[in-house]
């Protein structure tokens, strides 16, 4: 075994007693694409910001994102330290098993598998909803949502079956397009000539517990908001960044790349989310107008301003990219869920047919428990 027990670090990628994934397949950029796409910047902004603003904390939504950046950065310091010591596809399962024991780790692994599977299911619903809307607007055809959802699952499964490099490239393209589109939106609002309402007070983290007041704007009756809703939606926007350690066995230098990708994704997403959400809440002439739009027409919270300040082409492109964003996000969760399945199968918790890797693609599509590795090191998936 080449596992670095003496130095206090553990690395399963050099073991010859188990079926390994594609070693050294992706670098720092690849891991970032695989993990950050799970956070889905486009879906996070278009889905979470309106809900946080209309039902939670109104103009202080950007402050919630700034606070979440600070808190998650502190968390990531410890998480990155663990990732630098334990390199495994098991993610949370691996870390918890090393610290608290195999039984607790197994529970965490099964819980993580269930959560990522549910996340993927929710993304198929988002993709199907916007897909149905886009097709009906452009072609006048009403495609049942279940057809679009199943089509998404089939395509994702086919792509995940192949080499992880394929996923990294596709998710990288989707992520870059999402970021470019959100930058265009933000710059369009930032340099608009009138009709906006920028305020530095929106970034005051000490006011994130200020809920939306009960009010009526035109015909829209807005009930009092809940600050916890706005704060939760901000933190929720990072879901997916924690997937980076699940690609440790497939990265070129996991002890360096995984910690770096965690810190870069948290801080990078945080600054980006704060800026984009600040532009979004400032894209309306008054706070009341903004809250009313977020509460009553959240689907168009970003689409209406981009049409006004950027143009019809921006509206059309953003409408299309929300589809690629939800698809890419679902694919990222699918990849992570499959690696939890693979990890648990290596333990013998799940059927053996899940943990063997493909002869050519080295993707996790079959299984075999690694009893010899467990006997020597305590757990094959916790290393």
DAKAGI-V564782 format. One line per field, one symbol per residue. ss: DSSP state (A for helix, B for strand, O for the rest). phi: phi as a letter, one per 20 degrees, with the letter a starting at -180 (. if undefined). psi: psi as a letter, one per 30 degrees, with the letter a starting at -180 (. if undefined). A space follows every 10 residues. Layout:
# DAKAGI-V564782
ss=???
phi=???
psi=???
This chain:
# DAKAGI-V564782
ss=OOOOOOOOOB BAAAOOOOOO OOOOOBOAAA AAAAAAAAAO AAAAAAAAAA AAAAAAAAAA AAAAAAAAAA AAAAAAAAAA AAAAABBOOO OAAAAAAAAA OAAAAAAAAA AAAAAAAAAA AAAAAAAAAA AAAAAAAAAO OOOOAAAAAA AAAAAAAAAA AOOAAAAAAA AAAAAAAAAA AAAAAAAAAA OOOOOOOOOA AAAOAAAOOO OOOOBBBOOB BBOOOOAAAA AAAAAAOOOO AAAAAAAAAA BOOAAAAAAA AAAAAAAAAA AAAAAAAAAA AOOOOOAAAA AAAAAAOAAA OOAAAAAAAO OAAAAAAAAA AAAAAAAAAA AAAAAAAAAA AAAAAAAOOO OAAAOOBOOO OOOBOOOOOO AAAAAAAOOA AAO
phi=.dfeffendc befdfddcfe ffflfcefff ffffeffffl gfffffeefg fffedcclfe ggffffffff ffffffffff ffffdcdbff lggfffffed offfffffff ffgfffffgf ffffffffff fffffffecm deegffffff ffffffffff fegfffffff fffffffffg ffffgfffff dfenndbfbf ffdfffdfee ffefacdmee edffecgfff fffffffegp fffgffdffd efbgfdffgf ffffffffff ffgfffffff fefdfcffff fffffebggd geffffffed pfffffffff ffffffffff ffffffffff gffffffnfd gffdefefgd flefccbafd fffffednaf edc
psi=kgkieefglk jffgkgfljl ajkhekaeee eeeeeefefi eeeeefeeee eeeffdgbfg eeeeeeeeee efeeefeeee eefffjjlff beeeeeeeef leeeeeeeee eeeeeeeeee eeeeeeeeee eeeeeeeffg kjkkeeeeee eeeeeeeeef fakfeeeeee eeeeeeeeee eeeeeeeeee gkilglikkf ffgjffgfgj lkkklkjbgj jjlklkeeee eeeeefffke fffeffgefg leiefeeeee eeeeeeeeee eeeeeeeeee ffgkeleeee eeeeefhfeg eeeeeeeefe leeeeeeeee ffeeeeeeee eeeeeeeefe eeeeeffgel kfgffklkee fhljfalkki eeeeeefeke fg.
